[in-house]
């Protein structure tokens, strides 16, 4: 068996997930997460933040605008993992 046949057989058995499939799954999960996070961030921003001082508002918006990256970092690493040969 060649490497290609082995990897195809392993993929059929569920042992190996190719990079293309990981990227597809990761992209769908990422889009769903970002949509959900945006709705939650908008709800938080419409809450008590509007009555806070301008400096607190600015810091809150910066944090809300950047914090979504942290939970997605492991997903991006998983998506970029090279295929096993």
LUMTI-834228 format. One line per field, with one value per residue: y, z, x of N, C-alpha, C in turn; residue number from 1; chain; residue in one letter. Coordinates in steps of 0.001 Angstrom, whole numbers, plus 524288, in hexadecimal, padded with zeros to 5 digits. Each point is the difference from the previous one (the first is absolute). Layout:
<pados>
n.Y <- [Y | ...]
n.Z <- [Z | ...]
n.X <- [X | ...]
ca.Y <- [Y | ...]
ca.Z <- [Z | ...]
ca.X <- [X | ...]
c.Y <- [Y | ...]
c.Z <- [Z | ...]
c.X <- [X | ...]
seq <- [NUM | ...]
mol <- [A | ...]
type <- [a | ...]
</pados>
This chain:
<pados>
n.Y <- [7FB58 | 803BE | 80456 | 80121 | 7FB11 | 80020 | 804D2 | 7FE53 | 7FB9C | 802AC | 80342 | 7FBD3 | 7FE4C | 804EB | 7FE04 | 801FB | 804D9 | 8009D | 802E3 | 7FE51 | 7FB5A | 80021 | 801F9 | 7FC64 | 7FC1F | 80166 | 8009E | 7FBB7 | 7FD6A | 801FB | 7FF31 | 7FB58 | 7FF30 | 8020C | 7FD75 | 7FBAE | 80062 | 80131 | 7FC5D | 7FCC4 | 80152 | 7FFBB | 7FB9F | 7FE70 | 80182 | 7FDCE | 7FD0D | 7FEF4 | 7FDF7 | 800A9 | 7FE99 | 7FCED | 801A9 | 803DF | 800A1 | 7FF05 | 80339 | 8034B | 7FF3F | 8008F | 803E1 | 801AB | 7FEF5 | 80201 | 803A9 | 7FEE5 | 7FF7D | 800AF | 80254 | 800BE | 7FF77 | 80337 | 80183 | 7FCD8 | 80226 | 8049A | 7FEEE | 7FE1F | 80432 | 8026A | 7FC4F | 7FEBF | 7FDEE | 7FBAB | 7FEA4]
n.Z <- [80000 | 7FCFF | 800ED | 7FB17 | 7FE92 | 802D8 | 7FE56 | 7FB42 | 800DE | 80208 | 7FBFE | 7FCF2 | 802C8 | 7FEB3 | 7FE5C | 7FB3E | 80179 | 7FB0F | 7FE3D | 7FB64 | 80228 | 80268 | 7FB93 | 7FD7D | 8034B | 80021 | 7FAE5 | 7FFB4 | 80336 | 7FD48 | 7FB9C | 801B8 | 801A2 | 7FBA8 | 7FD6D | 802D7 | 7FF79 | 7FB11 | 80010 | 80273 | 7FCD8 | 7FC3C | 8021F | 800AF | 7FB34 | 7FF49 | 80355 | 8045B | 7FC03 | 7FE2E | 804F5 | 7FE63 | 802CB | 7FD01 | 803C5 | 80371 | 7FD5C | 7FF65 | 804E3 | 8014B | 7FC9C | 801EA | 804DA | 7FF68 | 7FDCB | 8040E | 803DC | 7FBBB | 7FF9B | 80514 | 7FFFF | 7FC15 | 8033F | 803A3 | 7FE85 | 7FFB8 | 80496 | 8019E | 7FDED | 8020E | 80347 | 7FEB8 | 7FB65 | 80270 | 7FF07]
n.X <- [80344 | 7FE80 | 802B5 | 7FEC1 | 800CF | 80468 | 80125 | 7FEB1 | 80293 | 803E6 | 7FF64 | 7FF60 | 80406 | 800A8 | 8047B | 7FF7A | 80089 | 7FED4 | 803EC | 7FE74 | 7FF15 | 804A7 | 801D7 | 7FD43 | 80108 | 804F6 | 7FF75 | 7FD23 | 8032E | 803FF | 7FD78 | 7FE79 | 804E5 | 801F0 | 7FC4B | 8009D | 8052A | 7FF20 | 7FC5F | 80336 | 803E9 | 7FC73 | 7FE3E | 804E3 | 80120 | 7FB72 | 80286 | 8025E | 80267 | 7FB49 | 7FF48 | 803CF | 8041B | 80175 | 80380 | 7FC58 | 7FCE8 | 803EE | 8017D | 7FB0D | 7FFA5 | 80480 | 7FEA7 | 7FB41 | 802D0 | 80306 | 7FCA2 | 7FD3E | 8049D | 7FFCE | 7FAD7 | 80106 | 803B1 | 7FDFD | 7FB9B | 80247 | 80250 | 7FB6A | 7FDCE | 8040E | 7FE80 | 804E4 | 7FEE4 | 7FE6A | 804DC]
ca.Y <- [804A8 | 804EB | 80392 | 80221 | 7FBFD | 7FF5F | 80471 | 7FFAD | 7FBD3 | 801F6 | 803F5 | 7FD34 | 7FDA2 | 8042C | 800A3 | 804AE | 8041A | 80326 | 8059A | 80290 | 7FF26 | 8031C | 80582 | 800B5 | 7FFC5 | 80483 | 804C5 | 80015 | 800F9 | 80565 | 8038E | 7FF98 | 80268 | 805A8 | 8020B | 7FFC5 | 803AB | 80557 | 80113 | 8009A | 804DC | 80460 | 8003F | 80224 | 8057C | 802FF | 7FFE4 | 80423 | 802B3 | 8050D | 803F2 | 80050 | 80443 | 7FF1E | 7FCBB | 7FAA5 | 7FE3A | 7FEEE | 7FB29 | 7FBAD | 7FEE9 | 7FDA3 | 7FA9B | 7FD13 | 7FF7B | 7FC9E | 7FB45 | 7FB7B | 7FD52 | 7FC30 | 7FAB4 | 7FDEE | 7FEB2 | 7FA53 | 7FE35 | 80161 | 7FC82 | 7FAE1 | 80038 | 800A0 | 7FB81 | 7FD35 | 7FAA6 | 7FBEA | 7FCD4]
ca.Z <- [80000 | 80004 | 80431 | 7FEBD | 80114 | 805A9 | 80263 | 7FE8B | 80324 | 80560 | 8001D | 7FFF1 | 80523 | 803CF | 80309 | 7FE75 | 7FDAA | 7FC9A | 800FF | 7FD62 | 80334 | 804C9 | 7FEBA | 7FF19 | 80515 | 80307 | 7FDDD | 80188 | 805AA | 800D9 | 7FE75 | 803DA | 804DB | 7FF67 | 7FFE4 | 8055D | 80330 | 7FE98 | 80283 | 805A0 | 800C8 | 7FF44 | 8049F | 80441 | 7FECD | 800BD | 8058D | 8037E | 7FDC9 | 7FDCF | 80428 | 80261 | 7FDF9 | 7FAB9 | 80039 | 80106 | 7FB2B | 7FC24 | 80189 | 7FF58 | 7FA6F | 7FE3A | 801F2 | 7FD1F | 7FA92 | 7FF5B | 80334 | 7FD0B | 7FDA8 | 803B0 | 7FF77 | 7FABB | 7FEF9 | 7FF7E | 7FB41 | 7FB8F | 80032 | 7FE51 | 7FA64 | 7FD2C | 80109 | 7FB19 | 7FF89 | 80145 | 7FB53]
ca.X <- [7FCBC | 802DC | 7FE73 | 7FADE | 7FC11 | 7FFBA | 7FD58 | 7FA7D | 7FDB3 | 7FFAC | 7FBE5 | 7FB04 | 7FF41 | 7FF53 | 804C0 | 802D2 | 7FCCD | 8034B | 80026 | 7FB98 | 7FB5A | 800A8 | 7FF1C | 7FA68 | 7FD60 | 801C2 | 7FDA5 | 7FA73 | 7FFCD | 801B7 | 7FBC3 | 7FBCB | 801D0 | 8005E | 7FAAA | 7FDF6 | 802F2 | 7FE78 | 7FAF4 | 800F3 | 802ED | 7FC56 | 7FC9D | 8032E | 80114 | 7FB31 | 7FEA6 | 801EF | 8048C | 7FE67 | 7FFF8 | 80536 | 80348 | 8020F | 804AB | 7FE39 | 7FD77 | 80414 | 8029E | 7FC46 | 7FF79 | 804EA | 8000A | 7FBFE | 80191 | 80490 | 7FFFE | 7FE15 | 80476 | 8022F | 7FDD5 | 800AD | 8057E | 800C8 | 7FD5E | 80351 | 80485 | 7FE2C | 7FF00 | 804F0 | 80355 | 8010D | 7FE2C | 803C8 | 8010A]
c.Y <- [804DA | 8035F | 8021A | 7FC16 | 7FF23 | 80473 | 80002 | 7FBC6 | 801C3 | 8040F | 7FD67 | 7FD8A | 8041E | 8011A | 80526 | 803E2 | 8037B | 805CA | 802C6 | 7FF72 | 80313 | 805C2 | 8011D | 8001D | 804CA | 8050B | 80073 | 80137 | 805A6 | 803E4 | 7FFE7 | 8029B | 805F4 | 80276 | 8001A | 803FF | 805A4 | 8016A | 800DE | 80521 | 804C5 | 80095 | 8024F | 805D6 | 8036F | 8005B | 804AC | 802FB | 8056B | 8044E | 800BA | 804BC | 7FE7E | 7FC74 | 7FA45 | 7FDCB | 7FE79 | 7FAE4 | 7FB46 | 7FE94 | 7FD88 | 7FA47 | 7FCB0 | 7FF19 | 7FC34 | 7FAB2 | 7FB28 | 7FCD4 | 7FB89 | 7FA96 | 7FDA8 | 7FE74 | 7FA15 | 7FDC5 | 8011E | 7FC89 | 7FA86 | 7FFE1 | 8000A | 7FB62 | 7FD00 | 7FA72 | 7FC3F | 7FCA9 | 7FA45]
c.Z <- [80000 | 8047A | 7FF0D | 80143 | 805D8 | 80286 | 7FE8F | 80323 | 805AA | 8007C | 80013 | 80542 | 8043A | 80336 | 7FEE5 | 7FDA3 | 7FCD7 | 80137 | 7FD85 | 8032F | 80515 | 7FEF0 | 7FF0B | 8052D | 80340 | 7FE21 | 80197 | 805D4 | 80130 | 7FEA0 | 803EB | 80527 | 7FF97 | 7FFD4 | 80586 | 80377 | 7FECF | 80285 | 805DF | 8011B | 7FF48 | 804B0 | 804A5 | 7FF25 | 800B9 | 805B5 | 802EC | 7FDCF | 7FE02 | 8041F | 80298 | 7FDD7 | 7FAC5 | 7FFF3 | 800DD | 7FB2D | 7FBEA | 8013B | 7FF3A | 7FA42 | 7FDBB | 801B1 | 7FD0F | 7FA51 | 7FF1D | 802B9 | 7FD18 | 7FDAB | 8037C | 7FF7A | 7FA91 | 7FEC3 | 7FFBB | 7FB0F | 7FB2F | 7FFE4 | 7FE16 | 7FA18 | 7FCDE | 800CD | 7FAE9 | 80023 | 80195 | 7FB2A | 8014F]
c.X <- [80367 | 7FE0E | 7FA8B | 7FBBE | 7FF6A | 7FD03 | 7FA38 | 7FD47 | 7FF61 | 7FBAB | 7FAAA | 7FEDB | 7FF45 | 804D4 | 802C5 | 7FC2A | 803A2 | 7FF91 | 7FB56 | 7FB03 | 8005B | 7FEF3 | 7FA3A | 7FD07 | 80168 | 7FD93 | 7FA4A | 7FF7A | 80175 | 7FBB0 | 7FB83 | 80182 | 7FFFF | 7FA95 | 7FDB5 | 802C9 | 7FE6B | 7FAD1 | 800A6 | 802D6 | 7FC79 | 7FC65 | 802EC | 800F1 | 7FB32 | 7FE65 | 8022B | 804A4 | 7FE85 | 7FFDD | 80557 | 802F3 | 8027A | 804CB | 7FE81 | 7FD53 | 8040E | 802C9 | 7FC70 | 7FF6F | 804F4 | 80039 | 7FC02 | 8018D | 80476 | 7FF9B | 7FE12 | 80472 | 801E4 | 7FD82 | 800C1 | 805A6 | 800F5 | 7FD71 | 80356 | 804DF | 7FE8A | 7FF23 | 8051D | 803B8 | 800EC | 7FDE3 | 80451 | 800CA | 80073]
seq <- [1 | 2 | 3 | 4 | 5 | 6 | 7 | 8 | 9 | 10 | 11 | 12 | 13 | 14 | 15 | 16 | 17 | 18 | 19 | 20 | 21 | 22 | 23 | 24 | 25 | 26 | 27 | 28 | 29 | 30 | 31 | 32 | 33 | 34 | 35 | 36 | 37 | 38 | 39 | 40 | 41 | 42 | 43 | 44 | 45 | 46 | 47 | 48 | 49 | 50 | 51 | 52 | 53 | 54 | 55 | 56 | 57 | 58 | 59 | 60 | 61 | 62 | 63 | 64 | 65 | 66 | 67 | 68 | 69 | 70 | 71 | 72 | 73 | 74 | 75 | 76 | 77 | 78 | 79 | 80 | 81 | 82 | 83 | 84 | 85]
mol <- [A | A | A | A | A | A | A | A | A | A | A | A | A | A | A | A | A | A | A | A | A | A | A | A | A | A | A | A | A | A | A | A | A | A | A | A | A | A | A | A | A | A | A | A | A | A | A | A | A | A | A | A | A | A | A | A | A | A | A | A | A | A | A | A | A | A | A | A | A | A | A | A | A | A | A | A | A | A | A | A | A | A | A | A | A]
type <- [x | x | x | x | x | x | x | x | x | x | x | x | x | x | x | x | x | x | x | x | x | x | x | x | x | x | x | x | x | x | x | x | x | x | x | x | x | x | x | x | x | x | x | x | x | x | x | x | x | x | x | x | x | x | x | x | x | x | x | x | x | x | x | x | x | x | x | x | x | x | x | x | x | x | x | x | x | x | x | x | x | x | x | x | x]
</pados>
